[in-house]
Amino acid sequence: MDADESARDRRPSQIAQYFSRLADTYGDGTYYGNRRSAVFEAIAGDVADAREVLDVGCGNGAYLTKFVEAPGIRRITGVDLTFEMLLSARGRVGGKCRLIRADVSRLPFKHSSFDLIFASHVLQFAADVEGVVAEFARCLQVGGVMIATGQRDDSVRQMLSAIVGPERWREYSEAIFRRAARREADARPRDRYQNAFAKAGLRVEERAAPFTVTWADIDEWIRIRWMPLIPEDERERAEEMLAELAKAGVPPTLMQHEPLIIGRRES
């Protein structure tokens, strides 16, 4: 994939088209559920203090359903680029949230509109991470907090690669994961998000949200997240590879860590 192709894959229209195919099921299953619960436990204190919440890149509302259960929040707003995701979110949260279709790099809000801005697995799809983080920070109140999850969503893949070996893993990755949307962050330093937060005038801290999963949970995650993107005539081979992975010596219980970057606006 050359640079021009990678850039095209990161255009808003390409990202919206990619996620539209996952609108009904993205975030379903035990793997995602355990991860969300761990994240919410890790940020419980920040959520308890929040009154105006923005879930940017809210998708089909999986995290919105958590925010609507939190006491004390006056208003919750969800923003996403994909119309189908927002339709699905409306079905999950009803009229409890304000839902807006918008590009995350150009948010339709006044300065200092929110005291908590949450972005789960959003920044890795941004062509201009610094610009997007600065736009989020523009909308954050003094004393507010911005939370981004998922520096890279590849911990499971790293674990599987270590088990089966890099050569065999390349075959699995090509068959199952090769239709991942191209992510700007893949070739960037691991601390680029932290640097973007600091450049936007935020005080940066990091946390990790630990959660456990089983192979059955990972298998379910692959079927929910990746199988819908595989052409019908290639799915039989993907199913065979999943069966092979199940026999490759995967531990019965696996510990995962969702990375969190926290930015506080102090002035």
Solvent accessible surface area in square Angstrom, and as a share of the most:
residue,aa,sasa,rsa
1,M,126,0.56
2,D,81,0.42
3,A,83,0.65
4,D,98,0.51
5,E,63,0.28
6,S,26,0.17
7,A,46,0.36
8,R,109,0.40
9,D,42,0.22
10,R,47,0.17
11,R,136,0.50
12,P,62,0.39
13,S,78,0.50
14,Q,76,0.34
15,I,25,0.13
16,A,14,0.11
17,Q,116,0.51
18,Y,15,0.06
19,F,25,0.10
20,S,31,0.20
21,R,134,0.49
22,L,1,0.01
23,A,6,0.04
24,D,114,0.59
25,T,56,0.32
26,Y,44,0.17
27,G,3,0.03
28,D,49,0.25
29,G,28,0.27
30,T,61,0.36
31,Y,4,0.02
32,Y,5,0.02
33,G,21,0.20
34,N,52,0.27
35,R,15,0.06
36,R,37,0.13
37,S,56,0.36
38,A,11,0.09
39,V,0,0.00
40,F,29,0.12
41,E,141,0.63
42,A,32,0.25
43,I,0,0.00
44,A,53,0.41
45,G,51,0.49
46,D,14,0.07
47,V,6,0.03
48,A,62,0.48
49,D,112,0.58
50,A,3,0.02
51,R,85,0.31
52,E,26,0.12
53,V,0,0.00
54,L,0,0.00
55,D,2,0.01
56,V,0,0.00
57,G,22,0.21
58,C,10,0.06
59,G,11,0.10
60,N,3,0.01
61,G,0,0.00
62,A,13,0.10
63,Y,19,0.07
64,L,0,0.00
65,T,43,0.25
66,K,55,0.23
67,F,0,0.00
68,V,43,0.25
69,E,135,0.61
70,A,21,0.17
71,P,117,0.74
72,G,44,0.42
73,I,26,0.13
74,R,174,0.64
75,R,112,0.41
76,I,13,0.07
77,T,0,0.00
78,G,0,0.00
79,V,0,0.00
80,D,14,0.07
81,L,41,0.20
82,T,3,0.02
83,F,104,0.44
84,E,78,0.35
85,M,3,0.01
86,L,17,0.08
87,L,104,0.52
88,S,21,0.14
89,A,0,0.00
90,R,93,0.34
91,G,70,0.67
92,R,86,0.31
93,V,6,0.03
94,G,35,0.33
95,G,77,0.74
96,K,145,0.62
97,C,8,0.05
98,R,84,0.31
99,L,29,0.14
100,I,45,0.23
101,R,141,0.51
102,A,15,0.11
103,D,25,0.13
104,V,25,0.15
105,S,44,0.29
106,R,172,0.63
107,L,9,0.04
108,P,78,0.49
109,F,23,0.09
110,K,170,0.72
111,H,128,0.57
112,S,47,0.31
113,S,32,0.21
114,F,2,0.01
115,D,28,0.14
116,L,1,0.00
117,I,0,0.00
118,F,0,0.00
119,A,1,0.01
120,S,21,0.13
121,H,17,0.08
122,V,17,0.10
123,L,6,0.03
124,Q,3,0.01
125,F,25,0.11
126,A,8,0.07
127,A,63,0.49
128,D,78,0.41
129,V,0,0.00
130,E,45,0.20
131,G,29,0.28
132,V,6,0.04
133,V,0,0.00
134,A,51,0.39
135,E,26,0.12
136,F,3,0.01
137,A,8,0.06
138,R,58,0.21
139,C,0,0.00
140,L,0,0.00
141,Q,56,0.25
142,V,94,0.54
143,G,68,0.65
144,G,2,0.02
145,V,9,0.05
146,M,1,0.00
147,I,0,0.00
148,A,6,0.05
149,T,5,0.03
150,G,2,0.02
151,Q,17,0.07
152,R,82,0.30
153,D,21,0.11
154,D,21,0.11
155,S,41,0.27
156,V,2,0.01
157,R,30,0.11
158,Q,107,0.48
159,M,35,0.16
160,L,0,0.00
161,S,24,0.16
162,A,89,0.69
163,I,56,0.28
164,V,32,0.18
165,G,22,0.21
166,P,90,0.57
167,E,126,0.56
168,R,77,0.28
169,W,26,0.09
170,R,142,0.52
171,E,81,0.36
172,Y,8,0.03
173,S,31,0.20
174,E,100,0.45
175,A,19,0.15
176,I,1,0.01
177,F,6,0.03
178,R,86,0.31
179,R,53,0.19
180,A,25,0.20
181,A,13,0.10
182,R,88,0.32
183,R,30,0.11
184,E,13,0.06
185,A,8,0.06
186,D,59,0.31
187,A,99,0.76
188,R,121,0.44
189,P,89,0.56
190,R,157,0.57
191,D,70,0.36
192,R,40,0.15
193,Y,8,0.03
194,Q,25,0.11
195,N,85,0.44
196,A,2,0.01
197,F,1,0.00
198,A,57,0.44
199,K,163,0.69
200,A,30,0.23
201,G,55,0.53
202,L,9,0.04
203,R,118,0.43
204,V,48,0.28
205,E,52,0.23
206,E,112,0.50
207,R,72,0.26
208,A,56,0.44
209,A,0,0.00
210,P,75,0.47
211,F,14,0.06
212,T,63,0.37
213,V,2,0.01
214,T,54,0.31
215,W,38,0.13
216,A,70,0.54
217,D,20,0.10
218,I,0,0.00
219,D,28,0.15
220,E,63,0.28
221,W,3,0.01
222,I,0,0.00
223,R,94,0.34
224,I,29,0.15
225,R,11,0.04
226,W,4,0.01
227,M,15,0.07
228,P,53,0.33
229,L,8,0.04
230,I,2,0.01
231,P,54,0.34
232,E,133,0.59
233,D,128,0.66
234,E,59,0.26
235,R,73,0.27
236,E,126,0.57
237,R,97,0.35
238,A,0,0.00
239,E,71,0.32
240,E,80,0.36
241,M,8,0.04
242,L,2,0.01
243,A,52,0.41
244,E,61,0.27
245,L,0,0.00
246,A,50,0.39
247,K,177,0.75
248,A,37,0.29
249,G,59,0.57
250,V,22,0.13
251,P,57,0.36
252,P,117,0.74
253,T,82,0.48
254,L,14,0.07
255,M,106,0.47
256,Q,11,0.05
257,H,99,0.44
258,E,8,0.04
259,P,44,0.28
260,L,1,0.01
261,I,5,0.03
262,I,0,0.00
263,G,0,0.00
264,R,57,0.21
265,R,59,0.22
266,E,104,0.47
267,S,112,0.72
